[in-house]
Amino acid sequence: PICLAILPSILPRSLFAADSLTAFHAQLTPVAVKNVTIEGGFWGPRVETNRTATLWAVYAQLEKSSRETGLKRRQATGDTNSPELLWCYGTPKWIEAAAYSLMTHPDEHLDKVLDSVIETIVTTQQAPDGYMDYNFPKPEDRWINMMNGHPLYRAGHLLEAGVAYYEATGKRRLLDADCRFADLMDSVFGPEEGKKHICDGHPEIELALVKLYQADRKSVV
């Protein structure tokens, strides 16, 4: 409220012309990442370093924790105390970062690696009903310890990864899996009788669901 109160004193006088009310409430349209190019200056070299070095350095570290064998073993045993734990947490964020890079710098090799990673996640982690959690794959462990286990936090990162890759490439493999997962979560959580009336202990799923809706409104209610 205080910030809103001082707005008139700091905004340019041009905003308070005859049509100021219309201008003040005008809807802003965000610019898509793929339509923004950063060159030179402070950020240009750092974006290039991220694209050519950092993304691959992070991927190498994720690979050290045995990506495919680790995910398949976790799916089969439900063992969460394993070396692959950080891989499972970090991979969706790596997918998202790599997808953002592809939006402005097409890279056939990176695209193929992303396809492989996404295929591993979907084929080894998604249950028939859409559930997809690499930390707690067993049905009896679903949605446990909501405040500290953060299952919806992890789900949100998967959703953001799927949206970013879809927007970068048009490929729906992870996005379609995300839509199924979102439908399942909608059937589990909510104010209706019989659903879970609890939220995650860590924010993330909220903005992820908004992004999923914006990316694919036909599939997401």
N, C-alpha and C positions, 0 to 999 in steps of 0.2 A: 504493500500500500504506500509506503514512503517513497519508493522508487517511482511509482506512478504519479505521485503528487508533484514531484519535481520535474517530470517530463516537460511540461510547458516552458520551463525556464531554460532548458538546455537544448531543445529542438530548434532547428532553423525557423525563422519567421515565415519562410515560404510555405511551411506546412499549415500555417494558420490563415490561408487565403479563403476566398468565398467557398471553395470546394474542399476545405480542410477536413471536414467530417468524413467525406467520401474517401479522401486520400489516406486518412489515418486508419480507416478500417479496410482498406483495399487488401485483397488477398495476394500474398507473395507466392511466386512460383519458384520452387527450388531448381537449381541447375543440376542436371545429372552429372555424375562423376565422369562419364565417358565424353562429356562435352567440355571438360576443363583440362587444359594443358599447362603444366608448370615448367617453365624453362628459366635457367639462369638464377641469379640472385642467391638468396640463402637456401631456398628449398630445392631448387633445380638439381644441384649435384647430389643432394641427399636422396631425392626420389630415384635418381639413377643408381646410386649405391644400393638402395633398397631393392631395386629391380634386378640388378646384376649380381649382387653378393648376399645381402641379408636374407632374402627369401630362400636362397639355396642353402645358406648356412643353417637356417632354422630347420629346413626340410631334412638336412643331413643329421641333425640332432634327433629329430623325430624318427628317422629311419633306424638310428642306433638302438631304439627301444623295440625293434622287431615289429614293424607295422602289421603285416598281414598275419604272421603266426601269432603275435600277441593278441590281436583282436579276436581271432578265431578261438584261441585258448580261453580268453576271458568269456566269450560267448558260451563256450561249452561248460566251463567250470564255475563261472560266476565269481571267480577270485578277484577281489578288488585290491588286494595287497600285492601288487605285482609291479615290475619295472615299467610296464606300459601305462601306468596311471597318468603321468604327465603328457604322454603322447595323446591319450584319449581326450584330455582336457584341451590341449593346444591345437590339435589338428583342425577343428572347424574354424578357428581364428586364422590359421595359416591359409586355409582354402579361401576365406573371405579376402585376406590381404592379397593373395595371388590373383584372385579374380579382379580386384580393383586395378592391379597392375596391367592385366590383360585388356582392360577397358581402354587404355590409352597407349599401350605398347604390346601389340599382338606378338605372341611367342608360341610357335607350334610345339616346341618341346615342353614348355610349361603347361600348355593346354593338355597334352597327352598325359603328363604326370598327374594333373588334377583329375582327369578322367579315371585314372587307375585308382587314386586314393578314394574318390567318391564311390566307385564301384565296390571297393572293399568295404566301405562303411555300410552301404545299403545292403549288400548281399550277406554280410556277416552280422549285422546289428538289428535290422528291422524285423520285428515279429509279424505274423500274419495279420494281426489287428492294427498294425501301424506303429506300435510302440518301438522306440529306438533310443536306448540309453546304454552306452558302452561301459558305464561303471556298474550298473545294477541290471543285468540282462534277464535275470530269472523273474518269473511272474510274481513270486512271493515277496520279492524285494522291491517291487514297484512303489514309487511315491513314499518311501520311508524317510523319516527324519527330514521333513520338509524345511525346517528352519536352518539346519546345518548341513544337510546332505546336498541341497541345491539342485534337485532334479530338473526343475523348470528353468533354472539358470543354464544348465547344459543344453536343454532342449532349445532355448533361445539362440544359443550360439550355432546350433545346427541349422536352425531356420534362417539366420542371417547369412550363413555360408551358402545355403541353397539359393537364396535370393540373389546374392552377389554374383554367383556363377551363372545363374540364368540371365541376369542383366548383361553380363560380359559376353556370353557366348550363345544365348538362346537355347541352351541345352537344359532339359527338364528332369534329368535323372534324379538329382538330389531334391529339386523343388517338388516334384511329385511325391517323393517319399516324405518330405516335410509337410505337405498338405494332408497326407494320411495321418501323420503324427499329430498335427494340429486338430484334425477331426476327432481323434481319440481323446486328446486332452479336453476338448470341448464337452465330450460325453462324460468325463470324469469329474471336472471341476465346474462349479457354478452355484448360483443361489437356489437352484431347484432342489426339491426333496430327493434324497437318495444320492446326491452328488457330494463331493468333498468341499467343505466350506473353509478352505485354508489357502493361504498364498505361500509362495516360496520365500525363504529368508534372504534372498539376494535378488535385486532387480535385474531384469534382462528380458524375460519372456514378453513383457508388455510391448516394448519397442519392436521386438522381433515379430510379434503377431501383426503389428501395424505395417511393417515392411512387407510381410508375406501377403497381407491383404492388398497393399498397393501394387505389388508385383503381379498378383494373379487373382483378381477380384471374382472371376467366374468360379474358381474352385474353393474359395474360402468364404464362409458365411460370416 
